[in-house]
Amino acid sequence: MKTAIIVGADGQDGRILFEQLRREGYAILGIGRESIRTENLAELSRINILDAGQVSSVVAKLQPSEIYYLAAFHHSSEELPTDASTLWQRSFDVHVRGLLHFLEAIKKNSPASRLFYAASSHIFGDVDREPQDEKTPFQPKCIYGLTKVAGIHACRLYHHNDNVFAAAGILYNHESPFRAAKFVSQKIIRGAINIKRGTQSKLILGDLAARIDWGYAADYVAAMRAILKQQMREDFVIATGETHSVLEFVEIAFGFLGLDWKKHIEENSSLVMRRRNPLRGDATKLRTMTGWKPTVTFEEMIHCLLQNSDETI
């Protein structure tokens, strides 16, 4: 029986991955922020990924064939810690420190384990060319992106120095019904449903012209798994290669519910950030080496989010 550890099992990708592996008969340890979840394993006490000893012990005991490090400290402008040092510390802990404990544990206790690290398109920062691929320079402009870059370099260093199979996926925006409410996709979905129900009349958004490379989360989880099946460790961009505006998202979502978006959407200029070149990924390397490709279109993704929302239409 294959064994997998999912770090960040309570996030959208972790939840999708856990169910995929469960259906395939894996023994699974899912580590979330506040709890753990197991499948085909004895119950385990809570595991702190910031405790090197605990991580080392668990990896040595389970000898997992696959480790998915999906943990991420997401934040919005409304949720920023009051001081930059706290933001730095929390981001570093989640994106780098915990990762280093798993890389070290693989090196010492489970050399056959393969680790996938979920990086982000934010590593590219203010791009001067599109699309971006694996050769595009890293020039992050935020703490989230900077610490994700550090995570990628940690994976590369452990591979180069210790032959640890640690591959990074540079993930562009991807959505599922499990997406947290603070993300713009869910603000639109939940807002449209509430307006349809009559419990809300207006939805205030930022830049409707902003363009995003949007994919479906289950497709991106399939890419993660394909990356770990490669003979050699490689880093890959995971993206659709297409961008769509926030307005397009609104039009499709409201249209699907039979609503006129113009009657309900307000654009708040104070929420509009400086216009940047769009992040659009080139996944040619991933497609060529693994055969991966998106299976869900932009419109199908939005329909799925609406039909499977935890809100009631």
N, C-alpha and C positions, 0 to 999 in steps of 0.2 A: 504494500500500500504506500502510495506517495504521500509525503507530508509537506505542508506549506504553512508558512507564517505570513500573516497579513498585518502590517503595521499601518494603522489608520483604517481599521475595519468598519468603523461607524460612519465613514464618509461615503459619498455616492459610489465611487469606484470600488471601495472596499466591500460595500454591501453587494454590489453586482458580482464581483469576483468571488466572494465567499459562496454565493449560491451556485455559481458555475462549478467551482471546485467540489462543492458538496454533492452536486448531481453526478459528478464523475467519480465519487467514492474516495476522495482525498481525506486524510486526517488533517484537520485544520486548526490552527491557533489564530484567532482573530483578536488583535490588541487594539482597543479603542481608547478614547481619552479617559473615560471613567470606569470602564469595565472590560472584561475579556469574554470571548465567545469561542467555544470549541465544538468540533465535530469529529467523532471517532477517536477522541482522546479523553483520558481521565481529566476530571476537573482540576484546574490549576488556580492558584491564588492570583491576585492582581499583579501584573508585571509592569514595572516602571522602566521605560526605555532609557531613562536618564541614569539608571543604576547599572554600571558596566558589569558588575558581578551577577546581577539577576539575568541580564541578557546573555552573558556567557554561559551561565548554567542552563538556561532554557535551550539555547542552540546546541549545546553539547548533548543534552538529553534527547532532543527530538531529531537531530541530524536531518533537518529539512532539505528536501531537494530544491525547493523554491522559497524565496523570501521576497515579498513585495513591500517595499518601503514607500507607502503612499501618504504618510503623515504630512500634513501641511498646516501652517498657522495662517489662515486666511483672516483678513481684517478689512473693514471698510472705513471710510473717513469718520463715520460716527462711532467707531469702536476702537479707535487708536488709544493706546495707553497714554497717560498724561505726560510721560517723558520718553525721549528717544532711546535712552539706555534700556528701558524696560522692553520696548519694541525690539531692539537689537537682541536682547537676551532671549526673549521668548522665540523669536524667529530662528536664532542660532541653535537653541536647544532642540527645536523640532526638526529643522532642516539639515542640521549638521551633526550636533553632538550625539543624538540618538542613533543616527546613521553610522557614525564612527564606531559605536559600541557593537553594532551588528557586523560591520566589516571586520573588526578585530576578532569577534567571536568566530566568524567563518574562517579566518586565517588560522586561529589557534585550535579550533575544536571541530570544524565541519568543512574541510576544504572542498568537498564535492558540491556544497550548496551553491546555488546561483541566485544572485540578488538583482532585482529590478528597482531602480530609483526613479520616482516620479518628479521630474523637473518641470519647468514651465516656460512658456514663450516670453515671460517677463524677463528672462535672462538677456534678451536681445535689446531691451530698452527702446530708445528712440532710433528706430531703424532708418537708414538712408537708402535702402533698396528692398524690393520685394519681388518674389517671395523669399523667405529665409530658409536656409537649409543647414546641414550640419557644419558647413564651413563658414557660416556667417559669424562675424566676431561677436563675442559677448560684450555688451556695454549696458548693463543694468542701471536703472535710474531710481530704484526703490530698494528698501531693505529686503523685501520678499525676494526680488530677483537676485540681489547680491548674495544672499545666503543659499539660494538654489544653485547659483554658480559654484559656490564653495562645495556643495554636495556633489556636483558633477565631478569636480577636480579630485575630491576624496575618492570617489569610485575609480577614477582613472589611475590615481596613485597606488591604490591597493592592488589594482590589476597589474600595473607595471612592476611594482616592487615585490608583490607576494603572490601573483598569479591568481588573485581572487576574481571570479567571474561576477563582475558588478557592472551592469549596463544601465545607462540612463535613457529615459524617454522624455523628449522635450514636448510636453503636451500643450496643445492649443485649447481654447475654450471648448468644453464639451458638457452636455446637459443630460439630465435624466429626471424622472419624477422624484428622485431622492435629493435633488439639489436643494441647498439651504435657501431659506426665504429671502436672505439679504442680497442674493445675486439678481441682476437685472432680468434674467430670463424668468425667474420665479416671481419677481415683482409684476411682470407683465401677465404671466399665466394666472396668478392668484387675483390680480386686479381685474382681469377680464372676466373671470368666473364670478367674482363678487359683484361686478356691475351687472352681469347677466342675472344674478340672483336678486338684484335690487338692494343689496346691502352696502353698496358703494356707488358713487356717481362719477368721481373723477380719479384719474391716475396721473400722478406727476412724475415725469421722467426727465433725465438730463438730455444729452445730445442725441437727438433722433437720427442724425446723419452719421453717427459713429459706425464704422464698419468693423465687423468681427468675423474671424474664421471660426465658425460654429460647427461642432460635430456631435454625434450621439455617443454617450458614455459607454454603452455596451460595446460599440465598435472599438473604442479606445482601449478597453480592457482586453479585447481580443488581440490588439496590437501588442500590449504588454506581454501577453503569454507567448505570442509568436517570437518576440525578441529574446525571451529566455530559452527558446528552442534552437537558436542559432548555434552553429558549431563554434564560432568565435564571438567574443563579446564585442558589441559595437554600440555606439550611441545613435539614436534615431529621432528625427522629427516625426511627431504624430499629429497630423492635421488633414483637413479636407482639401486645402488648396483653393478654397472659395471663400469670399467674404460676402456678408449680407449686413445691411444696415439695421439698426434698432427699429427704424420705422417699418422695414420689411417684416420684421418679427411681429410687430404690433398689428400690421395689416392682416397677416395670415391668422394670428390668434383671434383677433376680434371678428374677422370675416367668418372663421369657422363657427363662431357662436352666434352669427347673424347680427353683429353689432356694428354700428358706424363709429369707427375709432375717433373720427374728428369731433364727435360730440362729447367725448370723455377724456381725451388725452391733453394734458398741459405740459409744455416744455418749460422747465425752470432754468433760466440762464445761469443762476448761481450754482447749479449742479454740473454745468458744462465745464469740463476740464480743457486745458489747452489742446487744440486739435493736433494730433500726431499722425504720422504715416501709419497706415493700418498694418497690423501684424497678420501676415498671411504665410502659412507654412508650405514648404515643398517637401512632400513625403515620398519623393521618387525613390530614394534609397530603400525605404521601408517596403514600398510596393515591389521593387525589383528583387530584393533579397528574401522576402517572406511571402510574397503573393497577397499581402494584406490590401484591402481597399474598403472604404466606407460602404455599408449596406443600407443605410438609412439617409434619405435626402433631408434637406433643411426643412421643407414643408412637412414631411412625414414625422420628423422629430417634434415639431411644434404640436402636431395633432396628437402624438403619443403623450406629450406632457399634459395636454388638456384632458385627455381621456383617462389618464392614470393619476391625476392630481389627488392629493388627500383632501382637497376642498370638494364640496358637492355642488354640481351645477343645478 
